[in-house]
Amino acid sequence: MVMRYFGNKDQLFAAAAEFDLEFPDLSTIDEAELGAGLVNHFMNRWERDEALIVLLRSSTTNDEAAQRMREIFTGQLLPGIAKINPVAPEQRASLVATQMLGLALCRYVLQLPPIVRMSRTEVVAWLGPTVQRYVLAPPSGFNAGASS
């Protein structure tokens, strides 16, 4: 049954397990350090919890695991982003997720040598400003009432 519905034990685990991203209250982080703080926090979580890596790996091929990943980011990242910037929080949280999931996929799953060789300080320095912009900057040409 496991093979039929989940593919393998890792995918079953990913679909069933509880995951806490352990977000700090983002409103307590100095606004100038918010992007760097989020990147650093995510790296801490990925590096100390192999289960998140299993979930990410499984979510690329298993609908249940992918749904679980969506629930985690919607339920945990979105409220934190909305608290510090109520303008387009879903878009902002989704864009932050693209960076954090992309980082995790390339560094911890695919283990692409250039990103694996980078120190945490380098990764934070490169990605922090991008995440900062996603969370706080008004997008150019943005219309809060429009949807695409």
N, CA, C and O atoms as a DFTB+ gen file, in Angstrom:
592 C
 N C O
     1  1       0.817      -1.190       0.000
     2  2       0.000       0.000       0.000
     3  2       0.864       1.259       0.000
     4  3       0.545       2.231      -0.685
     5  1       1.965       1.245       0.770
     6  2       2.838       2.413       0.809
     7  2       3.334       2.730      -0.592
     8  3       3.300       3.884      -1.017
     9  1       3.787       1.729      -1.300
    10  2       4.314       1.938      -2.654
    11  2       3.230       2.470      -3.584
    12  3       3.499       3.333      -4.419
    13  1       2.025       1.968      -3.448
    14  2       0.947       2.380      -4.344
    15  2       0.579       3.847      -4.158
    16  3       0.404       4.565      -5.143
    17  1       0.460       4.303      -2.918
    18  2      -0.022       5.657      -2.668
    19  2       1.080       6.688      -2.482
    20  3       0.866       7.867      -2.763
    21  1       2.238       6.281      -2.023
    22  2       3.283       7.253      -1.700
    23  2       4.581       7.033      -2.460
    24  3       5.433       7.921      -2.451
    25  1       4.768       5.923      -3.100
    26  2       5.986       5.667      -3.852
    27  2       7.047       4.977      -3.027
    28  3       7.628       3.984      -3.465
    29  1       7.312       5.500      -1.819
    30  2       8.288       4.879      -0.931
    31  2       8.094       5.406       0.497
    32  3       7.244       6.262       0.740
    33  1       8.880       4.892       1.422
    34  2       8.727       5.271       2.824
    35  2       9.055       6.741       3.060
    36  3       8.414       7.387       3.889
    37  1      10.047       7.281       2.343
    38  2      10.381       8.697       2.488
    39  2       9.196       9.577       2.130
    40  3       8.918      10.564       2.811
    41  1       8.501       9.216       1.060
    42  2       7.358      10.028       0.631
    43  2       6.193       9.891       1.610
    44  3       5.473      10.860       1.847
    45  1       6.000       8.716       2.174
    46  2       4.988       8.537       3.208
    47  2       5.324       9.392       4.420
    48  3       4.461      10.087       4.956
    49  1       6.560       9.340       4.842
    50  2       7.009      10.145       5.977
    51  2       6.776      11.630       5.710
    52  3       6.256      12.344       6.568
    53  1       7.159      12.092       4.527
    54  2       7.020      13.506       4.183
    55  2       5.569      13.955       4.216
    56  3       5.271      15.077       4.627
    57  1       4.684      13.101       3.794
    58  2       3.264      13.458       3.771
    59  2       2.649      13.454       5.170
    60  3       1.720      14.216       5.437
    61  1       3.152      12.612       6.058
    62  2       2.512      12.425       7.354
    63  2       3.137      13.225       8.490
    64  3       2.447      13.550       9.457
    65  1       4.405      13.547       8.399
    66  2       5.112      14.163       9.522
    67  2       4.711      15.624       9.725
    68  3       4.266      16.302       8.798
    69  1       4.880      16.079      10.944
    70  2       4.649      17.482      11.287
    71  2       5.977      18.229      11.188
    72  3       7.017      17.725      11.613
    73  1       5.930      19.421      10.629
    74  2       7.134      20.221      10.470
    75  2       6.874      21.619      11.000
    76  3       5.868      22.243      10.662
    77  1       7.776      22.102      11.823
    78  2       7.664      23.446      12.365
    79  2       8.883      24.224      11.894
    80  3      10.018      23.856      12.195
    81  1       8.645      25.301      11.153
    82  2       9.748      26.130      10.679
    83  2      10.330      27.000      11.790
    84  3      11.364      27.642      11.608
    85  1       9.655      27.016      12.946
    86  2      10.149      27.715      14.132
    87  2      10.464      29.179      13.869
    88  3      11.509      29.689      14.274
    89  1       9.539      29.847      13.183
    90  2       9.763      31.251      12.891
    91  2       9.772      32.095      14.142
    92  3       8.920      31.944      15.017
    93  1      10.746      32.987      14.220
    94  2      10.677      33.979      15.296
    95  2       9.591      34.992      14.932
    96  3       9.128      35.030      13.792
    97  1       9.201      35.789      15.878
    98  2       8.274      36.877      15.592
    99  2       9.037      37.870      14.720
   100  3       9.928      38.568      15.204
   101  1       8.690      37.935      13.442
   102  2       9.436      38.763      12.504
   103  2       9.372      40.243      12.855
   104  3      10.250      41.009      12.458
   105  1       8.350      40.654      13.588
   106  2       8.246      42.068      13.949
   107  2       9.291      42.460      14.993
   108  3       9.485      43.649      15.246
   109  1       9.966      41.489      15.602
   110  2      11.009      41.794      16.586
   111  2      12.391      41.906      15.950
   112  3      13.351      42.279      16.625
   113  1      12.507      41.589      14.664
   114  2      13.789      41.665      13.967
   115  2      13.949      43.067      13.391
   116  3      13.016      43.618      12.808
   117  1      15.135      43.637      13.559
   118  2      15.419      44.949      13.005
   119  2      15.091      44.933      11.514
   120  3      15.569      44.070      10.778
   121  1      14.287      45.875      11.077
   122  2      13.809      45.899       9.693
   123  2      14.964      45.850       8.682
   124  3      14.835      45.229       7.627
   125  1      16.068      46.489       8.990
   126  2      17.215      46.499       8.076
   127  2      17.874      45.128       7.947
   128  3      18.607      44.878       6.991
   129  1      17.615      44.245       8.903
   130  2      18.228      42.912       8.915
   131  2      17.244      41.802       8.606
   132  3      17.581      40.624       8.724
   133  1      16.037      42.159       8.212
   134  2      14.984      41.165       8.034
   135  2      15.327      40.120       6.973
   136  3      15.184      38.924       7.225
   137  1      15.772      40.543       5.805
   138  2      16.106      39.595       4.738
   139  2      17.221      38.656       5.143
   140  3      17.113      37.443       4.966
   141  1      18.289      39.210       5.685
   142  2      19.413      38.391       6.137
   143  2      18.970      37.457       7.256
   144  3      19.381      36.297       7.300
   145  1      18.139      37.956       8.152
   146  2      17.656      37.132       9.253
   147  2      16.830      35.952       8.779
   148  3      16.955      34.848       9.308
   149  1      15.980      36.184       7.776
   150  2      15.169      35.080       7.236
   151  2      16.037      34.040       6.540
   152  3      15.835      32.841       6.736
   153  1      16.996      34.474       5.735
   154  2      17.875      33.515       5.055
   155  2      18.643      32.704       6.090
   156  3      18.732      31.481       5.980
   157  1      19.190      33.368       7.082
   158  2      19.943      32.682       8.124
   159  2      19.059      31.698       8.882
   160  3      19.480      30.580       9.179
   161  1      17.845      32.113       9.193
   162  2      16.918      31.224       9.907
   163  2      16.620      29.970       9.088
   164  3      16.662      28.854       9.604
   165  1      16.318      30.172       7.798
   166  2      16.022      29.013       6.958
   167  2      17.221      28.082       6.854
   168  3      17.063      26.862       6.900
   169  1      18.401      28.634       6.717
   170  2      19.584      27.774       6.630
   171  2      19.748      26.968       7.920
   172  3      20.086      25.785       7.873
   173  1      19.513      27.601       9.062
   174  2      19.574      26.874      10.336
   175  2      18.596      25.705      10.349
   176  3      18.943      24.597      10.758
   177  1      17.366      25.964       9.897
   178  2      16.353      24.905       9.907
   179  2      16.738      23.768       8.974
   180  3      16.642      22.602       9.356
   181  1      17.171      24.082       7.761
   182  2      17.515      23.019       6.808
   183  2      18.703      22.211       7.311
   184  3      18.738      20.992       7.148
   185  1      19.671      22.879       7.919
   186  2      20.902      22.197       8.308
   187  2      20.750      21.341       9.552
   188  3      21.574      20.457       9.789
   189  1      19.737      21.575      10.340
   190  2      19.598      20.757      11.548
   191  2      18.408      19.815      11.510
   192  3      18.091      19.172      12.511
   193  1      17.749      19.727      10.364
   194  2      16.562      18.877      10.298
   195  2      16.506      18.150       8.955
   196  3      15.966      18.660       7.973
   197  1      17.069      16.967       8.941
   198  2      17.079      16.148       7.721
   199  2      15.661      15.876       7.222
   200  3      15.454      15.650       6.030
   201  1      14.690      15.897       8.128
   202  2      13.313      15.622       7.735
   203  2      12.805      16.653       6.730
   204  3      12.052      16.304       5.821
   205  1      13.202      17.905       6.878
   206  2      12.783      18.923       5.911
   207  2      13.377      18.644       4.529
   208  3      12.731      18.885       3.508
   209  1      14.578      18.149       4.505
   210  2      15.216      17.820       3.224
   211  2      14.500      16.632       2.579
   212  3      14.295      16.612       1.365
   213  1      14.122      15.649       3.390
   214  2      13.352      14.511       2.870
   215  2      12.029      15.011       2.295
   216  3      11.613      14.578       1.220
   217  1      11.371      15.917       3.009
   218  2      10.106      16.467       2.522
   219  2      10.312      17.201       1.203
   220  3       9.533      17.015       0.269
   221  1      11.331      18.019       1.112
   222  2      11.598      18.754      -0.128
   223  2      11.876      17.787      -1.273
   224  3      11.308      17.930      -2.356
   225  1      12.727      16.826      -1.048
   226  2      13.059      15.834      -2.081
   227  2      11.790      15.106      -2.540
   228  3      11.571      14.920      -3.737
   229  1      10.972      14.703      -1.592
   230  2       9.748      13.968      -1.910
   231  2       8.722      14.849      -2.608
   232  3       7.964      14.372      -3.452
   233  1       8.696      16.127      -2.260
   234  2       7.678      17.014      -2.828
   235  2       7.861      17.247      -4.326
   236  3       6.941      17.715      -4.996
   237  1       9.020      16.930      -4.845
   238  2       9.237      17.108      -6.283
   239  2       8.585      16.011      -7.115
   240  3       8.390      16.174      -8.320
   241  1       8.249      14.895      -6.477
   242  2       7.672      13.778      -7.234
   243  2       6.379      13.238      -6.644
   244  3       5.749      12.371      -7.251
   245  1       5.968      13.722      -5.486
   246  2       4.808      13.160      -4.809
   247  2       3.830      14.264      -4.460
   248  3       4.191      15.229      -3.787
   249  1       2.593      14.126      -4.915
   250  2       1.581      15.162      -4.694
   251  2       1.281      15.378      -3.216
   252  3       1.078      16.516      -2.793
   253  1       1.251      14.324      -2.433
   254  2       0.976      14.461      -1.002
   255  2       2.072      15.260      -0.304
   256  3       1.788      16.135       0.513
   257  1       3.311      14.957      -0.626
   258  2       4.432      15.682      -0.024
   259  2       4.443      17.134      -0.494
   260  3       4.737      18.037       0.289
   261  1       4.125      17.363      -1.762
   262  2       4.059      18.736      -2.280
   263  2       2.964      19.523      -1.565
   264  3       3.156      20.690      -1.225
   265  1       1.826      18.889      -1.339
   266  2       0.743      19.549      -0.610
   267  2       1.177      19.874       0.810
   268  3       0.859      20.942       1.332
   269  1       1.891      18.971       1.424
   270  2       2.389      19.197       2.793
   271  2       3.331      20.396       2.812
   272  3       3.260      21.224       3.720
   273  1       4.205      20.495       1.823
   274  2       5.136      21.631       1.746
   275  2       4.356      22.932       1.567
   276  3       4.684      23.943       2.188
   277  1       3.327      22.909       0.720
   278  2       2.500      24.116       0.537
   279  2       1.835      24.512       1.845
   280  3       1.787      25.695       2.185
   281  1       1.325      23.540       2.577
   282  2       0.665      23.824       3.855
   283  2       1.637      24.444       4.857
   284  3       1.281      25.370       5.586
   285  1       2.840      23.938       4.888
   286  2       3.848      24.460       5.812
   287  2       4.134      25.926       5.502
   288  3       4.128      26.773       6.395
   289  1       4.378      26.211       4.250
   290  2       4.731      27.588       3.904
   291  2       3.539      28.528       4.015
   292  3       3.698      29.675       4.433
   293  1       2.356      28.066       3.651
   294  2       1.166      28.906       3.777
   295  2       0.819      29.143       5.242
   296  3       0.481      30.260       5.632
   297  1       0.900      28.115       6.033
   298  2       0.502      28.212       7.431
   299  2       1.523      28.850       8.347
   300  3       1.166      29.360       9.409
   301  1       2.800      28.831       7.953
   302  2       3.843      29.329       8.839
   303  2       4.556      30.577       8.316
   304  3       4.809      31.505       9.085
   305  1       4.876      30.615       7.050
   306  2       5.574      31.782       6.500
   307  2       4.612      32.938       6.246
   308  3       4.903      34.076       6.614
   309  1       3.482      32.661       5.630
   310  2       2.534      33.717       5.266
   311  2       2.097      34.563       6.458
   312  3       2.118      35.789       6.350
   313  1       1.705      33.978       7.586
   314  2       1.293      34.833       8.708
   315  2       2.408      35.760       9.206
   316  3       2.146      36.901       9.585
   317  1       3.634      35.272       9.204
   318  2       4.758      36.116       9.633
   319  2       4.991      37.280       8.705
   320  3       5.241      38.400       9.151
   321  1       4.910      37.023       7.411
   322  2       5.084      38.092       6.418
   323  2       3.928      39.081       6.526
   324  3       4.148      40.292       6.496
   325  1       2.712      38.586       6.651
   326  2       1.534      39.456       6.743
   327  2       1.611      40.374       7.956
   328  3       1.143      41.511       7.911
   329  1       2.197      39.884       9.025
   330  2       2.300      40.682      10.249
   331  2       3.211      41.892      10.056
   332  3       2.958      42.958      10.618
   333  1       4.262      41.730       9.267
   334  2       5.185      42.858       9.103
   335  2       4.899      43.702       7.872
   336  3       5.323      44.855       7.799
   337  1       4.175      43.132       6.893
   338  2       3.798      43.914       5.723
   339  2       2.474      43.368       5.186
   340  3       2.443      42.329       4.525
   341  1       1.387      44.076       5.475
   342  2       0.073      43.585       5.056
   343  2      -0.236      43.819       3.573
   344  3      -1.290      43.401       3.095
   345  1       0.654      44.470       2.850
   346  2       0.443      44.705       1.424
   347  2       0.950      43.483       0.649
   348  3       2.144      43.186       0.658
   349  1       0.043      42.791      -0.010
   350  2       0.355      41.626      -0.856
   351  2       1.159      40.552      -0.113
   352  3       2.176      40.086      -0.627
   353  1       0.723      40.156       1.083
   354  2       1.509      39.176       1.837
   355  2       1.616      37.814       1.148
   356  3       2.636      37.138       1.283
   357  1       0.583      37.400       0.415
   358  2       0.664      36.096      -0.261
   359  2       1.740      36.100      -1.333
   360  3       2.509      35.146      -1.456
   361  1       1.791      37.179      -2.109
   362  2       2.817      37.280      -3.138
   363  2       4.208      37.343      -2.497
   364  3       5.141      36.675      -2.943
   365  1       4.325      38.141      -1.464
   366  2       5.620      38.293      -0.791
   367  2       6.094      36.966      -0.198
   368  3       7.250      36.581      -0.373
   369  1       5.205      36.275       0.499
   370  2       5.582      34.990       1.099
   371  2       5.944      33.974       0.017
   372  3       6.872      33.184       0.188
   373  1       5.212      33.996      -1.091
   374  2       5.518      33.069      -2.184
   375  2       6.884      33.355      -2.786
   376  3       7.626      32.429      -3.115
   377  1       7.215      34.616      -2.930
   378  2       8.526      34.966      -3.484
   379  2       9.652      34.598      -2.516
   380  3      10.705      34.125      -2.944
   381  1       9.437      34.812      -1.220
   382  2      10.428      34.374      -0.236
   383  2      10.593      32.858      -0.339
   384  3      11.712      32.346      -0.304
   385  1       9.486      32.151      -0.467
   386  2       9.552      30.687      -0.588
   387  2      10.357      30.258      -1.812
   388  3      11.086      29.268      -1.754
   389  1      10.234      30.996      -2.925
   390  2      11.023      30.615      -4.107
   391  2      12.512      30.648      -3.807
   392  3      13.264      29.782      -4.255
   393  1      12.927      31.638      -3.056
   394  2      14.346      31.749      -2.727
   395  2      14.783      30.682      -1.734
   396  3      15.833      30.062      -1.902
   397  1      13.975      30.469      -0.701
   398  2      14.375      29.522       0.340
   399  2      14.301      28.074      -0.148
   400  3      15.178      27.269       0.167
   401  1      13.271      27.744      -0.906
   402  2      13.174      26.383      -1.439
   403  2      14.217      26.154      -2.524
   404  3      14.787      25.067      -2.621
   405  1      14.466      27.163      -3.332
   406  2      15.514      27.047      -4.349
   407  2      16.876      26.855      -3.715
   408  3      17.667      26.027      -4.166
   409  1      17.150      27.616      -2.676
   410  2      18.410      27.463      -1.950
   411  2      18.520      26.054      -1.378
   412  3      19.543      25.389      -1.543
   413  1      17.474      25.607      -0.713
   414  2      17.504      24.276      -0.098
   415  2      17.674      23.176      -1.150
   416  3      18.446      22.237      -0.953
   417  1      16.957      23.297      -2.253
   418  2      17.065      22.290      -3.309
   419  2      18.491      22.233      -3.856
   420  3      19.062      21.152      -4.000
   421  1      19.054      23.381      -4.155
   422  2      20.389      23.412      -4.772
   423  2      21.515      23.072      -3.792
   424  3      22.485      22.410      -4.162
   425  1      21.386      23.522      -2.553
   426  2      22.463      23.308      -1.576
   427  2      22.378      21.950      -0.885
   428  3      23.399      21.288      -0.699
   429  1      21.174      21.528      -0.504
   430  2      21.048      20.348       0.344
   431  2      20.552      19.095      -0.380
   432  3      20.811      17.983       0.079
   433  1      19.847      19.253      -1.500
   434  2      19.359      18.086      -2.235
   435  2      20.252      17.812      -3.438
   436  3      20.854      16.742      -3.529
   437  1      20.346      18.749      -4.347
   438  2      21.175      18.559      -5.540
   439  2      22.667      18.698      -5.234
   440  3      23.511      18.151      -5.943
   441  1      22.976      19.434      -4.173
   442  2      24.353      19.685      -3.740
   443  2      25.219      20.234      -4.871
   444  3      26.297      19.717      -5.165
   445  1      24.712      21.297      -5.495
   446  2      25.484      21.949      -6.552
   447  2      26.765      22.529      -5.952
   448  3      26.702      23.324      -5.014
   449  1      27.923      22.139      -6.482
   450  2      29.194      22.517      -5.851
   451  2      29.369      24.016      -5.552
   452  3      29.829      24.347      -4.459
   453  1      29.032      24.927      -6.455
   454  2      29.271      26.340      -6.100
   455  2      28.490      26.809      -4.877
   456  3      29.031      27.534      -4.042
   457  1      27.225      26.405      -4.759
   458  2      26.428      26.855      -3.615
   459  2      26.801      26.082      -2.355
   460  3      26.695      26.625      -1.255
   461  1      27.231      24.841      -2.483
   462  2      27.677      24.061      -1.328
   463  2      28.967      24.657      -0.765
   464  3      29.163      24.681       0.450
   465  1      29.841      25.136      -1.642
   466  2      31.124      25.699      -1.206
   467  2      30.974      27.066      -0.542
   468  3      31.846      27.484       0.219
   469  1      29.891      27.754      -0.820
   470  2      29.711      29.082      -0.233
   471  2      29.499      28.965       1.274
   472  3      28.805      28.067       1.751
   473  1      30.101      29.878       2.002
   474  2      29.867      29.919       3.445
   475  2      28.464      30.462       3.706
   476  3      27.838      31.055       2.827
   477  1      27.989      30.252       4.914
   478  2      26.686      30.805       5.290
   479  2      26.706      32.324       5.137
   480  3      25.733      32.909       4.662
   481  1      27.788      32.956       5.529
   482  2      27.903      34.415       5.422
   483  2      27.751      34.865       3.978
   484  3      27.087      35.865       3.701
   485  1      28.362      34.131       3.058
   486  2      28.240      34.476       1.640
   487  2      26.815      34.289       1.135
   488  3      26.290      35.146       0.424
   489  1      26.195      33.188       1.492
   490  2      24.821      32.933       1.051
   491  2      23.896      34.031       1.572
   492  3      23.077      34.571       0.828
   493  1      24.034      34.353       2.847
   494  2      23.202      35.400       3.444
   495  2      23.462      36.737       2.747
   496  3      22.522      37.485       2.479
   497  1      24.716      37.040       2.453
   498  2      25.051      38.302       1.783
   499  2      24.445      38.379       0.383
   500  3      24.014      39.451      -0.043
   501  1      24.407      37.269      -0.329
   502  2      23.839      37.248      -1.681
   503  2      22.317      37.268      -1.659
   504  3      21.700      38.039      -2.395
   505  1      21.702      36.430      -0.825
   506  2      20.242      36.288      -0.851
   507  2      19.498      37.250       0.074
   508  3      18.339      37.575      -0.182
   509  1      20.138      37.701       1.128
   510  2      19.489      38.588       2.085
   511  2      18.837      39.809       1.450
   512  3      17.676      40.094       1.743
   513  1      19.550      40.545       0.582
   514  2      18.927      41.726      -0.036
   515  2      17.725      41.386      -0.918
   516  3      16.778      42.169      -0.995
   517  1      17.752      40.260      -1.567
   518  2      16.620      39.850      -2.404
   519  2      15.402      39.554      -1.536
   520  3      14.296      40.008      -1.831
   521  1      15.607      38.800      -0.476
   522  2      14.507      38.480       0.428
   523  2      14.004      39.763       1.101
   524  3      12.800      39.937       1.290
   525  1      14.911      40.641       1.452
   526  2      14.545      41.931       2.045
   527  2      13.597      42.693       1.116
   528  3      12.579      43.232       1.549
   529  1      13.951      42.722      -0.150
   530  2      13.117      43.418      -1.141
   531  2      11.756      42.751      -1.265
   532  3      10.734      43.433      -1.337
   533  1      11.735      41.438      -1.291
   534  2      10.456      40.728      -1.401
   535  2       9.531      41.049      -0.231
   536  3       8.321      41.182      -0.413
   537  1      10.086      41.172       0.947
   538  2       9.267      41.380       2.139
   539  2       8.824      42.831       2.302
   540  3       7.690      43.091       2.703
   541  1       9.710      43.778       1.995
   542  2       9.416      45.159       2.359
   543  2       9.203      46.138       1.211
   544  3       8.415      47.073       1.349
   545  1       9.872      45.953       0.099
   546  2       9.820      46.964      -0.961
   547  2       8.499      46.923      -1.724
   548  3       7.952      45.851      -1.982
   549  1       7.999      48.098      -2.081
   550  2       6.804      48.102      -2.935
   551  2       7.210      47.699      -4.349
   552  3       8.149      48.270      -4.905
   553  1       6.524      46.732      -4.933
   554  2       6.860      46.338      -6.295
   555  2       6.514      47.453      -7.271
   556  3       5.489      48.116      -7.117
   557  1       7.356      47.664      -8.268
   558  2       7.049      48.698      -9.261
   559  2       5.875      48.246     -10.110
   560  3       5.804      47.088     -10.520
   561  1       4.957      49.163     -10.373
   562  2       3.795      48.844     -11.177
   563  2       2.776      47.989     -10.466
   564  3       1.877      47.444     -11.106
   565  1       2.892      47.856      -9.150
   566  2       2.009      46.987      -8.366
   567  2       0.665      47.671      -8.142
   568  3       0.604      48.858      -7.823
   569  1      -0.403      46.909      -8.312
   570  2      -1.746      47.386      -8.026
   571  2      -2.353      46.399      -7.033
   572  3      -2.685      45.269      -7.393
   573  1      -2.496      46.838      -5.768
   574  2      -2.936      45.934      -4.699
   575  2      -4.310      45.309      -4.972
   576  3      -4.607      44.235      -4.450
   577  1      -5.138      45.952      -5.767
   578  2      -6.470      45.409      -6.011
   579  2      -6.533      44.459      -7.195
   580  3      -7.543      43.783      -7.393
   581  1      -5.477      44.399      -7.978
   582  2      -5.495      43.562      -9.182
   583  2      -4.898      42.206      -8.906
   584  3      -4.033      42.060      -8.042
   585  1      -5.357      41.222      -9.636
   586  2      -4.739      39.907      -9.562
   587  2      -4.433      39.466     -10.975
   588  3      -5.125      39.834     -11.924
   589  1      -3.375      38.664     -11.102
   590  2      -2.980      38.215     -12.433
   591  2      -3.525      36.870     -12.732
   592  3      -3.290      36.335     -13.816
